[in-house]
Amino acid sequence: MIQKMKGTEDILPNESYIWQHVEDVAKAVFDTYQIKEIRTPIFEAYELFKRSVGETTDVVSKEMYDFMDKGERHNALRPEGTAGVVRSYIENKLFGPEHANPLKVFYIGPMFRYERPQAGRQRQFHQIGVEVLGSTNPAVDVETMASALDILSDLGIENVTLYINSLGKTQDRYAYRQALIDYFLPLKDQLSEDSQRRLLENPLRVLDSKNERDKALVVNAPTILDYLSDESKKHFEEVQQMLTALEIPFKVNPLIVRGLDYYQDTIFEIVTNDDSIGAQSTLVGGGRYDGLVEMIGGPQTPGFGFAMGMERLILTMKEQSQDMPEEEGVDIYVMGLGQETNMTCLKLVQAARSEGLTAERDFHDRSLKSQFKTAGKLKAKLILTVGERELEDGTVQVKNQANGKQTTYQLSELLDDFYSCYLEQTVDTSAIDKYFRGE
């Protein structure tokens, strides 16, 4: 038997409605912020990620799924969403006067990284992301972080902390990079193998190491906040002032560096304080990437964004015992008794569906008892029954499952105006009648 590839998961029908719920909540929040959807390809030119994410990052050097296609083009499955959005921004001239400025977009979809699969992290994983392009205003940083917090709140996720930091401008990072090398070089033999490799390639990544020996050495390392230019200091201070003004709790953590090379100035992570999902406790991560658009070949354009992993969101919701969404029941379930009712059952479910109602029926000519069980599992509001006698009389038995009321309708009446009959059976008009009678 051919099985799914390692690091991938099937999202089955009994789980997919939870994913749809998460997506719907995110989209509703984005509507309030006027953040519009963008959909970009799941594979791009390898050079796009090499140039934007960074050739020395683990994402590009070790984790990316890349391949040569039949035209000898070097492609890669997208490991993250920002680079593709920026490429689209440039290619489609979304910086033109006919487009919103800043341009605020979101995406939802699969990403791919060759990592060791674990809880909350797969080789094919799914992200909800936001990119805001065109403004250096620190208010952009704050409202984008606020939108991420709103999504978590609306999903019922609790016990989270917003951590922020600043990476400064490129020249600030160069100075800080050298300071880290000067600090860690005498301690190189004490570092983990991974950190020894990263030390000269990308020393900021040493700060992000999960190795306990590395963590002990990082405690006394210089911090980026001591190397910020006046411009970056001012921007970071305004971000903190605005968060405080909005009463959004936060903590400054100078050890946050993020794993992608394009970040500068404000970066952030939203972490769950519930340790039940282990090391994968970061739910949201992102920051400012002024300079990335120019790096890819576009005009000078500032940007800010984030991504949240859907697998981790759902895992956290379950671990926190949140009230998970349930599938809605169907409006109509049609039961046919005998194969001769097949055509009538087909007409009834299609008539219901044409009126915008959800409907299902039995396809296997099962017993009445079995069909009632199925109707119960589907949480049907109304059950319609057609048997031999109903076929002769041209009628249908309609039962309201909530109150047990059963009514006989003419088949022609249902087929002509199904929705009116549905409302008659499901809407309690007694309160309305009392109101108009003045009772």
NUVOTOR-411322 format. One record per residue (C-alpha): residue number from 0; x negated, y, z negated. Coordinates in Angstrom, 1 decimal. Layout:
N
k/east/north/up
NUM/X/Y/Z
...
//
This chain:
439
k/east/north/up
0/0.0/0.0/0.0
1/-1.3/3.5/0.9
2/-1.3/5.6/-2.3
3/-1.5/9.3/-2.9
4/-5.0/10.8/-2.8
5/-6.8/11.3/-6.1
6/-6.1/14.7/-7.6
7/-2.7/15.1/-6.0
8/0.8/14.6/-7.4
9/4.2/13.9/-5.9
10/6.8/16.4/-7.1
11/9.8/14.2/-7.2
12/13.5/15.3/-7.0
13/14.0/14.9/-10.8
14/11.2/17.4/-11.4
15/11.4/19.7/-8.4
16/14.2/21.8/-9.8
17/11.9/22.8/-12.7
18/9.4/24.1/-10.1
19/12.2/25.9/-8.3
20/13.2/27.5/-11.6
21/9.6/28.8/-12.2
22/9.5/30.2/-8.7
23/13.0/31.8/-9.1
24/12.0/33.5/-12.4
25/8.8/34.8/-10.8
26/10.6/36.1/-7.8
27/13.2/37.9/-10.0
28/10.4/39.7/-11.9
29/8.6/40.6/-8.7
30/11.9/42.2/-7.4
31/11.9/44.6/-10.3
32/8.3/45.6/-9.5
33/9.0/45.9/-5.7
34/6.4/43.2/-5.0
35/7.2/41.6/-1.7
36/6.3/38.0/-0.5
37/3.5/37.3/1.9
38/2.8/33.8/3.4
39/-0.7/33.1/4.7
40/-2.2/29.8/6.2
41/-3.4/27.1/3.9
42/-6.7/26.9/5.9
43/-8.9/29.7/7.0
44/-12.4/30.2/8.4
45/-15.0/28.9/6.0
46/-16.9/32.2/6.4
47/-14.0/34.0/4.8
48/-14.4/32.3/1.4
49/-18.2/32.2/1.7
50/-18.3/36.0/2.1
51/-15.5/36.9/-0.4
52/-15.6/34.3/-3.2
53/-19.4/34.1/-3.1
54/-21.8/31.5/-1.7
55/-23.3/30.7/-5.1
56/-20.0/30.2/-6.9
57/-19.1/26.6/-7.8
58/-15.9/27.1/-5.8
59/-17.8/27.5/-2.5
60/-20.9/25.5/-3.2
61/-19.3/22.5/-4.9
62/-15.5/22.5/-4.8
63/-14.3/23.6/-1.4
64/-12.6/21.3/1.0
65/-14.2/22.3/4.3
66/-14.3/20.6/7.7
67/-15.1/21.0/11.4
68/-12.1/21.0/13.7
69/-11.9/19.6/17.2
70/-13.0/23.0/18.5
71/-16.2/22.8/16.3
72/-14.8/25.6/14.1
73/-15.8/25.5/10.5
74/-12.6/25.7/8.4
75/-11.7/25.4/4.8
76/-8.6/24.6/2.8
77/-7.9/27.7/0.7
78/-9.4/27.4/-2.8
79/-7.7/30.6/-3.9
80/-5.2/33.2/-2.5
81/-6.8/36.6/-2.6
82/-9.2/36.2/0.4
83/-6.4/35.1/2.7
84/-4.2/38.0/1.7
85/-7.1/40.5/2.2
86/-7.8/38.9/5.6
87/-4.2/39.3/6.6
88/-4.1/42.9/5.2
89/-7.0/43.8/7.6
90/-5.9/41.8/10.6
91/-2.3/43.1/10.5
92/-3.3/46.7/9.6
93/-1.1/46.7/6.5
94/-3.0/49.8/5.4
95/-1.2/51.8/8.1
96/1.1/54.7/7.3
97/4.2/52.6/8.1
98/3.4/50.3/5.2
99/3.8/50.9/1.5
100/0.8/52.3/-0.3
101/-0.1/50.7/-2.6
102/0.9/47.5/-0.8
103/2.2/45.0/-3.4
104/2.6/41.4/-2.4
105/3.0/38.0/-4.0
106/2.4/34.4/-2.7
107/3.4/31.0/-4.0
108/1.8/27.9/-2.6
109/-0.8/25.1/-2.8
110/-4.6/25.6/-3.2
111/-7.4/23.0/-3.0
112/-10.5/22.4/-5.0
113/-12.6/19.3/-5.3
114/-12.7/19.1/-9.1
115/-12.4/16.3/-11.7
116/-8.7/15.9/-12.1
117/-7.3/16.5/-15.6
118/-4.2/17.7/-17.3
119/-3.1/21.0/-15.7
120/-5.8/20.8/-13.0
121/-5.5/18.8/-9.8
122/-7.4/18.9/-6.5
123/-4.2/20.2/-4.9
124/-2.7/22.7/-7.3
125/-0.1/25.5/-6.9
126/-0.5/29.1/-7.7
127/1.8/32.1/-8.0
128/-0.3/35.2/-7.2
129/0.0/38.9/-6.8
130/-2.2/41.4/-4.9
131/-1.9/45.2/-5.1
132/-4.0/47.0/-2.4
133/-4.6/50.7/-2.0
134/-4.9/52.4/-5.4
135/-7.6/52.8/-8.1
136/-5.1/54.1/-10.6
137/-5.5/52.2/-13.9
138/-1.7/52.1/-14.1
139/-1.9/49.5/-11.3
140/-4.0/47.3/-13.5
141/-1.6/47.7/-16.4
142/1.7/47.2/-14.5
143/0.3/44.1/-12.7
144/-0.7/42.6/-16.0
145/2.7/43.5/-17.4
146/4.4/41.6/-14.5
147/2.5/38.5/-15.4
148/3.5/38.8/-19.1
149/7.1/39.3/-18.0
150/7.1/36.1/-16.1
151/5.7/34.2/-19.1
152/8.3/35.8/-21.4
153/11.2/35.0/-19.0
154/10.0/31.4/-18.8
155/10.1/31.2/-22.7
156/6.4/30.7/-23.0
157/5.3/31.9/-26.4
158/2.0/32.4/-28.4
159/-0.1/34.0/-25.7
160/-2.9/36.5/-25.9
161/-3.9/39.0/-23.3
162/-7.7/39.3/-23.1
163/-9.3/42.1/-21.1
164/-12.8/43.1/-20.1
165/-14.6/45.3/-17.6
166/-17.3/44.2/-15.2
167/-18.1/47.7/-14.1
168/-19.3/48.7/-10.6
169/-21.7/46.7/-8.5
170/-24.7/48.7/-9.8
171/-23.6/48.2/-13.4
172/-23.5/44.4/-12.8
173/-26.9/44.4/-11.2
174/-28.4/46.0/-14.4
175/-26.4/43.7/-16.6
176/-27.4/40.7/-14.5
177/-31.1/41.5/-15.1
178/-30.5/42.0/-18.8
179/-28.9/38.5/-19.0
180/-31.9/36.9/-17.1
181/-34.3/38.7/-19.5
182/-32.4/37.4/-22.5
183/-31.8/33.8/-21.4
184/-35.1/33.1/-19.6
185/-37.1/32.5/-22.8
186/-34.2/30.2/-23.9
187/-33.9/28.4/-20.6
188/-34.9/25.0/-22.0
189/-32.1/25.2/-24.6
190/-29.4/25.8/-21.9
191/-27.4/23.0/-20.3
192/-28.4/21.8/-16.9
193/-25.6/23.7/-15.2
194/-26.5/26.9/-16.9
195/-30.2/26.5/-16.1
196/-29.1/26.3/-12.4
197/-26.8/29.3/-12.7
198/-29.3/31.5/-14.6
199/-31.1/32.9/-11.5
200/-28.2/32.4/-9.1
201/-25.3/33.9/-11.1
202/-26.2/34.5/-14.7
203/-22.8/35.9/-15.6
204/-21.4/32.4/-15.2
205/-23.6/31.3/-18.2
206/-21.3/33.4/-20.3
207/-18.3/31.2/-19.2
208/-19.9/27.9/-20.0
209/-17.9/25.4/-22.0
210/-21.1/23.7/-23.3
211/-21.4/24.0/-27.0
212/-25.2/24.7/-26.9
213/-24.6/27.4/-24.3
214/-21.9/29.0/-26.4
215/-24.2/29.2/-29.4
216/-26.8/31.1/-27.3
217/-24.2/33.4/-25.7
218/-23.2/34.8/-29.1
219/-26.2/37.1/-29.2
220/-26.4/37.9/-25.5
221/-26.1/41.5/-24.3
222/-22.5/42.5/-23.3
223/-21.4/44.1/-20.1
224/-19.7/46.9/-22.0
225/-23.2/48.4/-22.9
226/-24.0/48.7/-19.1
227/-20.8/50.4/-17.8
228/-21.1/53.6/-15.9
229/-19.2/56.7/-17.1
230/-16.7/56.1/-14.3
231/-16.0/52.5/-15.3
232/-15.9/53.4/-19.0
233/-13.2/56.0/-18.3
234/-11.2/53.6/-16.2
235/-11.4/50.8/-18.9
236/-10.4/53.3/-21.7
237/-7.4/54.4/-19.7
238/-6.3/50.8/-19.2
239/-6.4/50.3/-22.9
240/-4.6/53.5/-23.6
241/-1.8/52.6/-21.2
242/-1.4/49.1/-22.6
243/-1.2/50.6/-26.1
244/1.4/53.1/-24.9
245/3.5/50.2/-23.5
246/3.1/48.4/-26.8
247/1.4/45.4/-25.0
248/-0.9/43.7/-27.4
249/-4.4/42.9/-26.1
250/-7.9/42.0/-27.2
251/-11.2/43.1/-25.5
252/-13.4/40.1/-24.8
253/-16.7/41.0/-23.2
254/-17.4/37.3/-22.5
255/-14.7/37.1/-19.8
256/-16.4/37.1/-16.4
257/-14.0/35.1/-14.1
258/-15.4/32.7/-11.6
259/-15.3/34.7/-8.3
260/-17.9/37.2/-7.2
261/-15.5/39.9/-5.8
262/-14.3/41.1/-9.2
263/-15.3/44.5/-10.7
264/-14.0/46.8/-13.4
265/-10.9/45.5/-15.1
266/-10.6/41.7/-15.4
267/-8.2/39.8/-17.6
268/-6.9/36.4/-18.8
269/-3.7/35.4/-20.5
270/-4.4/32.5/-22.7
271/-2.0/30.2/-24.6
272/-2.8/29.9/-28.3
273/-1.2/26.5/-28.3
274/-4.2/24.0/-28.1
275/-1.9/21.1/-27.0
276/-3.1/21.5/-23.4
277/-6.7/21.4/-24.4
278/-9.4/23.2/-22.4
279/-6.9/24.3/-19.7
280/-5.4/27.0/-21.9
281/-5.8/30.0/-19.5
282/-2.4/30.5/-17.8
283/-3.2/33.7/-15.8
284/-6.4/35.2/-14.6
285/-7.3/38.1/-12.4
286/-8.7/41.6/-12.1
287/-9.8/44.5/-9.9
288/-11.7/43.8/-6.7
289/-12.5/47.2/-5.2
290/-14.9/46.6/-2.4
291/-13.6/43.2/-1.2
292/-11.7/44.6/1.8
293/-14.8/46.3/3.1
294/-16.8/43.2/2.5
295/-14.5/41.3/4.8
296/-14.5/44.0/7.5
297/-11.7/46.3/6.6
298/-11.5/50.0/5.5
299/-12.4/51.1/2.0
300/-9.5/49.8/-0.1
301/-9.2/49.1/-3.8
302/-7.3/46.1/-5.0
303/-6.1/44.4/-8.1
304/-4.4/41.0/-8.5
305/-3.9/37.8/-10.5
306/-3.0/34.1/-10.1
307/-1.2/31.7/-12.4
308/-1.3/28.0/-12.1
309/2.2/26.5/-11.8
310/1.1/23.1/-13.2
311/-0.2/24.7/-16.3
312/2.9/26.9/-16.7
313/5.2/23.8/-16.6
314/2.9/21.8/-18.8
315/2.9/24.6/-21.4
316/6.7/24.9/-21.2
317/7.0/21.2/-21.9
318/4.4/21.2/-24.7
319/6.1/24.1/-26.4
320/9.4/22.2/-26.2
321/11.1/25.0/-24.3
322/14.6/24.5/-23.1
323/13.9/23.1/-19.6
324/16.3/24.0/-16.9
325/18.8/21.3/-16.0
326/20.2/20.5/-12.6
327/23.5/22.1/-12.0
328/26.5/19.7/-11.5
329/28.2/19.3/-8.1
330/31.5/21.1/-7.6
331/33.1/18.2/-5.8
332/32.7/14.4/-5.8
333/34.8/12.4/-3.4
334/35.7/8.8/-4.2
335/37.0/6.5/-1.4
336/38.7/3.2/-2.1
337/38.2/0.9/0.9
338/36.3/1.3/4.1
339/39.3/2.8/5.9
340/38.9/5.9/3.8
341/35.4/6.6/5.2
342/36.4/9.2/7.8
343/38.7/11.1/5.3
344/35.9/11.2/2.7
345/33.6/12.6/5.4
346/36.1/15.3/6.3
347/36.6/16.3/2.7
348/33.0/16.7/1.7
349/32.3/18.7/4.9
350/35.3/20.9/4.3
351/34.0/21.6/0.7
352/30.5/22.4/2.0
353/31.8/24.7/4.7
354/33.3/26.8/1.9
355/30.0/27.1/0.1
356/30.8/24.4/-2.5
357/28.4/21.6/-3.5
358/29.8/18.2/-2.7
359/28.8/14.5/-2.7
360/30.6/11.2/-2.0
361/30.1/7.5/-2.2
362/28.6/5.8/0.8
363/28.6/2.2/-0.3
364/32.3/1.3/-0.8
365/31.6/0.6/-4.5
366/34.1/0.0/-7.2
367/36.0/2.8/-8.8
368/34.1/2.3/-12.1
369/30.7/2.6/-10.3
370/31.8/5.7/-8.5
371/33.0/7.3/-11.8
372/29.6/6.7/-13.3
373/27.9/8.4/-10.4
374/30.3/11.4/-10.6
375/29.4/11.6/-14.3
376/25.6/11.6/-13.6
377/26.2/14.4/-11.0
378/28.2/16.4/-13.6
379/31.0/16.8/-11.0
380/33.6/19.5/-11.8
381/36.3/18.0/-9.7
382/36.8/14.4/-8.6
383/38.8/13.7/-5.4
384/40.2/10.2/-4.9
385/41.5/8.8/-1.6
386/42.9/5.2/-1.5
387/45.2/3.3/0.7
388/48.3/4.9/-0.6
389/46.8/8.4/-0.2
390/46.0/7.6/3.4
391/49.6/6.7/4.1
392/51.0/9.7/2.3
393/48.3/12.2/3.7
394/47.4/13.2/0.1
395/44.4/13.5/-2.2
396/44.2/13.1/-6.0
397/42.2/15.9/-7.6
398/41.1/15.5/-11.2
399/39.4/18.3/-13.3
400/36.8/16.6/-15.4
401/36.7/19.3/-18.0
402/40.4/19.2/-19.0
403/41.5/15.9/-17.5
404/44.3/17.6/-15.4
405/45.1/15.7/-12.3
406/47.0/17.2/-9.3
407/48.1/15.8/-6.0
408/47.3/17.9/-2.9
409/48.2/17.5/0.7
410/45.1/16.4/2.7
411/45.9/19.1/5.3
412/46.0/21.8/2.6
413/42.6/20.9/1.4
414/41.0/20.8/4.8
415/42.5/24.1/5.8
416/41.7/26.1/2.6
417/39.5/24.0/0.3
418/38.2/27.0/-1.7
419/41.7/28.2/-2.9
420/42.5/24.7/-4.1
421/39.1/24.6/-5.9
422/39.7/27.9/-7.7
423/43.2/26.8/-8.6
424/41.8/23.8/-10.4
425/38.7/25.4/-12.0
426/39.6/29.0/-13.0
427/41.5/29.6/-16.2
428/44.0/32.3/-15.2
429/45.9/32.3/-18.5
430/43.8/35.1/-20.0
431/44.4/37.2/-16.8
432/48.1/36.5/-16.9
433/48.3/37.6/-20.5
434/46.4/40.8/-19.8
435/48.9/41.8/-17.1
436/51.8/40.9/-19.2
437/50.4/43.1/-21.9
438/50.1/40.3/-24.5
//
